């Protein structure tokens, strides 16, 4: 267990729940669910005890909730079983989502973004981009700089929230909202920003040089390769990938390939031998 995971586990050990674990979804996300946007393949990043994942799953979404805290995930799984709701909960790090091979249409972030420092914010946005398909939406709520005092997570300005998602994303809206919390200093709410942020669709033509990721069959580790994309016809992309690892490390000739998320493609599969290969990716 990492130090970060241990810290979050400690939050779920005491008899009193942490401020954010109110035993029900945040009203802002209830409104989103009622509007029908928490749909398709949904990731609840930093799901805690699972209320938002279960909210989306109860309305028909295919949901995975992830959290660093094993204790929170245990509670989320118990809630799902007790309520008869089909949702998957996994202990995972939101800063390295790409390693799992997941793909989502929608991301929920209720109170995760604001726990990261500046460097981790960049890692988090990159991590989200690796699993959220082009045109997918991230619905994010974080602490606002309008919240007085110094308790709790760092405050976030509206402009810095937008700036964090400037590259490869478009901010549809950022509106003032509130978190419902277990009362602190007598207050049952905290000031928040609610943002809708869309992954941009990338239009490519001709040849494009990019970095690709390849997962070796023996080590299950991602390694960097170089690649060239060409568009033979509308709706398909063929990538020629020159692998840097030796044949000895490539135990199998068929590898799972993920074309760099910056290119805006959702999936890729199939190769022809170590050292080079073809992969077809769909957008």
Secondary structure, 3 states (H helix, E strand, C coil): CCHHHHHHHHHCCCCCCCCCCCCCCCHHHHHHHHHCCCCCEEEEECCCCCHHHHHHHHCCCEEEEEECCHHHHHHHHHHHHHHCCCCEEEECCHHHHHHHCCCEEEEEEECCHHHCCHHHHHHHHHHHHCCEEEEEEEEEEEEECCCCCCCCCCCECHHHHHHHCCCCEEEEEEEEEEEEEEEECCEEEEEEEEEEEEECCCCCCCEEEEEEEEECCCCCCEEEEEEEEEEEECCEEEEEEECCCCCCCCCCCCCEEEECHHHCCCEEECCCCCCCCEEEEEC
